[in-house]
Amino acid sequence: MRFRGRLGDFPWLEILVVIVLAAFTRSPALIALGAAGIVAWSLVEVTGRLALRAVEVTATLEPRRLIAGETATLTVRVTNRKPLPVPWMELTVDLPDGIEPLGREPGTRAVAVNAGFAPRGRERLTLRFPLHVRQRGAYVVGPMHLRAGDWLGFVQDDREVPLALELVAHPAPIGVVDRHLASLRPVAESATRRGLVPDPLRFRGVREHRGGDPMKEIHWKTSARLGTLQTKLYEPATSLDAVFLVNVASYDQYWIQIDPEGAELVIAATAELVRFAAEAGRQVGLVTNGLDNITHERPRSALARGPRALTRSLDILARLGPYAVAAPENAPRAKTEAAEPVRAGFGTLTGSIVPRQSPTATKSIITPPSTKS
């Protein structure tokens, strides 16, 4: 804990005056009052300095990833390891904009959660604060402040506990008119997850030889090294992977004008399509011309399959801001060039999600960038 300051003071000057008067007048009442003042000052000094000594505080936040609109629980554990009780203690945790205590009164904005309690000697307390996450984004909860005082209430000790609990709120699902796009169902039947024809030029790896495998597909060098027959594996000639190009720029002068509402709609729609593609077992990739709100860089997610790839894409969308680094007509080309390391096979679905359609942007989407041979 970091010491922030001590508030209040004991009226020792008045007690000193009483002691001086008692010494000159030898009045029993003043002598008793002076002795009581000395005892009170000693009690205030000792208990005030020991108020936050041997007090340990830990905090956890669960879940660390959720969907906007859901509730997270902040759990704070306070342990008083000294035998002396603390007559009162106040705990405050700062909240970022976008997170608020659950059940707060309408029309009020809460910037922190707090609680007051009186821990006894060697007691451990557990406090739980339900937090409502109103909108998507990446948040940091903290720091934490502790206040306590002496037994008589003259002084207060204020300390700051370093705390930075990260929380990522993914975009909330929205209703999509038709998620069964024609490119996902070319002849009106459910598409297979694996390609029917392998591409012999796209070597992927090896596996153990099985009965029925052609002899020409045996990888003889690997088989000799491992001592068992190994069959070559290839990437499919056609792919059902999906690469989403997210464009948050609505205007040609993207460095001057922004459209937060349009960007939010684009991000929410992309999150829904990414979830749909991942649930179908496809590899998912994501490229954008937007900037990360925290790192201020342009993020991207390479083609991958599984929960980690889905989480990576949703994390990018959660931290994405409305500011772009390319105009709408240049964004698809810039995003395609940025996604060059992503290997996409023939038949890969490339979807561009834009807040506002224009003829120039449409032409740049359907026309691939020229390459020099």
N, C-alpha and C positions, 0 to 999 in steps of 0.2 A: 504494500500500500504506500501511496505517496502523500505526505503531509501537506495539506492545503492551508491550514490556518487554525487559530484558536480564537473563538468568539467569547465575549463576556469577560468579566473580571470580578474578583472578590473585593469587597469594600475594606481592604486592609488599612487604608488611611484612617477611616473612621474608628476602626478597632484600635489603631495605634493611639489616637487621641484619647479614647476611653481608658487605655492602659496608663497613659501619662497622668490623666486626671485622677485615676485610682491610686497612683503612686503618691501624688501630692495630698489628696484629701483623705486617703485611707478609708474611703467609704466602702462598706461591705457590698452594697449593691453594685457599685462600679467595679469592684474587684471581681465579683461573680460574673458581671457582664464581660469584662475583659478576658477572664479565663474561658468563658464560653466562646468568645470570639476567636481565641487562639485555637481551641479545639475544632471549631467550625472551619477555620482557615486550613488547618492541617488535614481535615477530612476532605475539603474541597480540592486541595492541592494533590493529595495522594490519589483519590478516586478519579479526579479529572485526568490525570496523566495516565492512569491505568485503564481508562474507559475502553480504548480500542487496542490495548496491548493483548497479545495472544488471542486475537480474533481472526479466524480464517474464513475466507469467503470464496466459494467456487460457483460457477454458473455454467449451465448447458442450455442449448436451444435445439429442440426437436420438433418436427423434422427440419433438416437443413435445406432441403429442396421440396418445394410444394407448388401448387397451382394458385395463381392469383385468385383471391376470394376465400382461400382456406385459412385455417387457424394453426398457429404454431404455439408451443408451450415453452416459456422461459422458466427454468428451474434454478433457483438460487438456494444454496446450502450455506448457512452461517453456523460456525462452531466457535463457542466461547470456551477456550481451553484453560482459563484461569479459574480458581475457586471463587473469586469475587463475582457477584451478580452485577449486571448493568441495569440500572433503573429504567432507562429508555434508550432506544436505538432506532435510528431512521435510515432506511435504505432507499436509494433512488437509482434507477437505470435509465439512461438516455435512450430515446427511440428516434430513428430517422424518419423523415417525411415519407409517408406511404405505409407505415406500420402504426397501429393504434391499439390501445387496450380493448379487449372484447367487452361489450356492454356499456361503453361510455355513453354519456348523454348526447343527444343530437344537437348539432350546432356548436359543439365545443371541440377544440383541437388539443389533443394530449401530446406532449413532447417527451414524456417520461412516465414510468410506472414507479410507484413508491409504496412503502409499507412501514409501519411502526410496530415495534415489539419490545419486550423486556426479557432478554435471555438470562436465565439463571446460571449459576456457576457450573462449568463443565457440561453445558447443554448444547445440543445440536438441533437447529431448526431448519425446516425445509419450506421454502416459499415457492408457489407456482403462480405464474402470471400468463393467462391465455392472451395471445396477441392475434389480432386480425390483420392480414396482409391485403390491403385494398387493391393494389395494382402490381403488375409485373415489374421486375427489376432485381438488381443485386443490392443488398442492404448490409449494413454493419451496425449491430446493436451494441451500444456501450458508449462511453465508459460508465462505471458504477461509482456512486458516492455513498459514503458511510458517515453518519453523524451520531455522536453520543456525548454524554455529559457526566458531571459529577453527581454524587448522591443528593446534593442540596439544590442543584439546578442553577448554579452561578456561571459556570463556564461550559463551553461546547467544543468538542474536538471534531474537526471536519477533515476527512481523508478521501483521496480518490484511488479507486482500485482499477488498474488497467484491464480493460475488457473490450474485445473486438470479436464478436460472434457473427460470422458471415451467414447470410441467408439468401437463397436465390429463389425467386418466385417466377415460375414459368408462365407464359401467356395462357389465359383461360380459353378453353375450347369454344368455338363458335359453330353455328350451323352452316354447313356447306350444302349448296343446292344439289349438286350431283358430284359425289366423290368418285363414282365409277366412270372415269374418263375413257374416251374412246381409245386413247393410247395404252391404257391399262387393260382393256378388253378388246383386242383387235377384231375378233370374229364372234363376239357376243358370248364367249364362254370364259370361264375363269382361267386366267393364265397360269402356267406352271412356274414354280419357283426356280427351276433349273433349266438351263439352256438345253435344247434337244441335240444340237450339233456342236461338238467341241472344236476349237480353233487350234490346229497343231502349231501355230506360230506363237501362241501365248501360253508358254509353259508356266504351270503354277506350283508343281511339287510332285511328290511321289507318295504312294501308299503300298501296302503289302499286296502281292500278286494273288489274284483270285482265279478260280476255275472259270474258263470262258474268256479271260482276257487275251487279246491277240498277242502273239509273240513279238511283233514289231514294236509294241509299246513298252517293252521291258527296258528299264534303265539299267544297263549292264554295269556301269561304273559304280552306281550306288548299291546295286545288288552284291557286287564283289566286296565292297567295303563293309556292308552290314551282314553279309553271310546268308541273306534270304532274298528271294526274288522280289523286286520292286517294280510297280507299274507307274508309268508317267501319268500325270494329271494335267489337264489343260483348262484354260478359261473357256467359257462358252462363246460361240461365235456371235450370239445375240444375248442381250442382257436386259433384265427388267429392273435394273438399278434406277435410282431417281436422284438427280442433282437439281436443287432448287436455287434459283438466282433471285435474291431478294433485293429489290430496288426501293429505297426509302426516299429517293429524290422525286419530288412532284413538279418542280419547275426547272426551267433552263438555268436560271440564276440560283443554283442550289446553295451557293455560299451566302446568299442574302435572304432568300425566302425558304421557309420550311413549313411543312404541313403535319403537325403532330397527330391530328386525328387520322389522316390518311396513312401515316406511318404505323400507327397502332393497329389499324385494320389490316394492313399488309402483314405485320408481324403475327397477329392472331391467326390470320388465314394460313400463313406458312406453317405455324406450329401445328395446326389441325392436319394439314396435308403431310407433314413430316411424321406425325403420329400414325396416320393411316398407312403410309408406306412402310414404316417400321413394323407395324403390327402384321402386315402382309408378308414379312420375312425378307424384304428387299434391302439391299445396301442403300444407304442414304448419305448424301453429301450436301453441303450448304455453303454458298458463297454469297457475299453481300458487298454493296458499296457503302454501307453504313459504318459508323464508328462505335467502338465499344465505349460505354459511358465511364468506365473505370480506367482502362489502359489507353484510351483514345487512339487505338489502332484498328485497322480493318481486319476482323476475324474471319476465319473460314474453317470448315470441317471437311476432311477428306472422306472419300467413299468408304464406308464401313458398315458392318451389320452387327446388331445386338444391342443390349441395353446401354452399354457405354457410348456407342455412337449416337443413340437417340438422346441420351442425357447431354452429350457434348453439343448437339445441334440446338436443343432447347435452352441450354445455358447461354449460347450465343444470342438467341432470340430474346432471352430475358434481359440481357445486358445491352442490347442494341438501342441506340438513340436515334432521334429523327434527323441527325446531321449526316450528310453524304459527302463523298469525295469525288463524285462524278455526276454529270448531268444525266437526265433520263435517256437521251439518245445514245450517250457514250457508256452508260452503265453496263449494258449486257456485254459489250466488247471488253471493257475493263475487267468485268467479273470472269469472263471466259479466259482471258490471259492470266488472271490471278489464280484460276483453278487449273492451270496447265499441268501441275504435278498430279492431279487427280486422274487416275486411269479410268476411263469410261468406255465400255464396249459398245458395239453396234446395237441399236435398239434401246439405248439408255434414255429414259425419260428426262428431258430437261425442261423444267417449268420455270417461267419467269413471273414473279408476282410483283406487280407495280401498283402504286396508289392511283395513278391517273394515266390512261392510255393516250398515246399520240401517234400519228402516222409515222413520224421519224423513229420513235421507239419501237414500233411494230416492225418496221423494215430492218432495224438493227438486230432484232431478236431472231427473225426468220432467216436472215442472211448471215452465214458464218463468217468470221474474220478471215481475211485473206492471209495466206501463208506463202512464204518464198521457198522455192525448191532449191 
